[in-house]
Amino acid sequence: MNVAPEPLPGGSALARDYIDRYESVGHLYGGDFRNEESRRKRAEWLDGNEDQRASRAEVASVLRLYNERHNSSPEVMASLALLEQPGTLVITGGQQSGLFTGPLFVVYKAMTTILAAREAAARLGRPVVPLFWIAGEDHDWDEVNHTYVLNRTGEIAKIKLDKPEGPRASVSGITVEEQSWQQVTELLEGMLQESEFKPQIMEFIRTSSDAACSMSDAFAKLMGSLFGKFGLILLDSADPSLRRLERPFFKALIERNDELEAAYKDTAANIIAAGYDLQADVTPGNANLFYIHEGARLLLHKSEGRFSDRKGEVSFSREELLLILDEHPERFSNNVLTRPLMQDYILPVLATVLGQGEMAYWAIPRDAFHVVGGQMPLILPRMSFTVIEGTLHKHMDKYGLSFADVRSGLEGKRKEWLAAQDELELGRRFEEAKEAFSAMYEPLIEQLGNIQAGLLKLGNNNKEKILDQIAFLQGKAMDAMEKQNEAALRQWERIELSLMPAGKLQERVYNIMYYLNRYGLSWLDELMTIPADYSGTHRIIYM
């Protein structure tokens, strides 16, 4: 396995400036992640504000119960024992739960979180544990209910888990029946190639879905099986036991909602004034809180002193909402702008691992942290990779292709290559034939026009039909050439499908199970030996 940097153009302008020109956007963030002084100051601030967060012992107790169910390795229990001790810090990463762990970048985010915690512990000389925040309270089922693999014939294949009937509930609140798990597992098994590792991988998959009541449960079991041995703690943001610990902070979010809204709006205005696009909506009257009503997750808005959803299914005064919170904290849920604040209340977060889109929208709550007595943690760019398998690398060398060529699309280069295989120079000769025919026929048509005007039009129509027939034969000849080079063209197609499926980065489409099936579970151990890189630079893994 060789690893080489492959910088990618584009991405969020704000995230790129955070990575490359921090001094220009530092007023929108909590500190420069590369700066040792920033890490030290953040650690000192966390030490000095220990009593402003939820009880370590209670948080560790809730997380211990959750991880004992889904992620019970000794290394995780050791991380939880450390978390319980004053002075231990946390590096977090997180994502919505996804089918069979979702796309590869989720795995890369967990890797980054673990490696960053190791490095921070070594540099600060104190315990730092990794934690993965499963956004189980999110309700976008269509975003997480599917995944993609390269199937046995080398095509992109989608596996989808249908949503059971019911309200628009959080992903963790949607019950998935055993039969549904069996169906998607059988689909995956049919798509994966036969390999020496396949029986182990399929057993691994089936174990994760056994007794899994929801997508989040199965996701946690799989992530625990992959990363538990590295001490990665898992947290489901929809865990009812966690909600009880979050109650004091939800109270602050309700009581100081107008101040928070003003802070979000001010920071959003500063972001726009600096020339950047907003990566999350900041709308007037948005309470940035969800309320769970009869299983449905409803976004609350403020109007005339009341908190209501858009359809008017629920409506509360501030006092009524606080009374409900006291009795039923499980009915409340964060949105994308309050979740960073809640994470900082629950955990002593030294830094959080984010993708570029997330890094851009995390700027919005920067001032909101101060409203609730918090401080924005440092942000680490997650690591980013494309895996190029050995055979594909040989084919790329054979055709003189770089990753940049694949990324920009291979249609032009494929046509150039195919034209170079035309030893009979059919393309040139057909064009010469068309030109020669036209050169002979057009003077004759003009002369016919002198005999009778109608013959001119008839002659031109006749000429076009003959040229069409020549072009038809040319197309058939080119089809025959493509058929003659069919095996090579399939190699070109496989390169594109593997590295840039549907024009997207591999890590945003394919699932890790394809690679574990080819290389075994030890492949993840190899990935974990890759040197950490928090520069946001994309890297190529040559197998």
Secondary structure by P-SEA (a helix, b strand, c coil): cbbbbbbbccccaaaaaaaccccccccccccccccaaaaaaaaaaaaaaccccccaaaaaaaaaaaaaaccccaaaaaaaaaaacccbbbbbbccccccccccaaaaaaaaaaaaaaaaaaaaacbbbbbbbbccccccccccccccccccccccbbbbbbbbccccccccccccccaaaaaaaaaaaaaacccccaaaaaaaaaaaaacccccaaaaaaaaaaacccccbbbbbccccaaaaaaaaaaaaaaaaaaaaaaaaaaaaaaaaaaaccccccccccccccbbbbcccbbbbbbbcccbbbcccccccccaaaaaaaaacccccccccccaaaaaaaaaccccbbbbcaaaaaacccaaaaaaaacccccbbbbcbbbbbbcaaaaaaaaaacccaaaaaaccaaaaaaaaaaacccaaaaaaaaaaaaaaaacaaaaaaaaaacaaaaaaaaaaaaaaaaaaaaaaaaaaaaaaaaaaaaaaaaaaaaaacccccccccccccaaaaaaacccaaaaaaaacccccccbbbbbcc
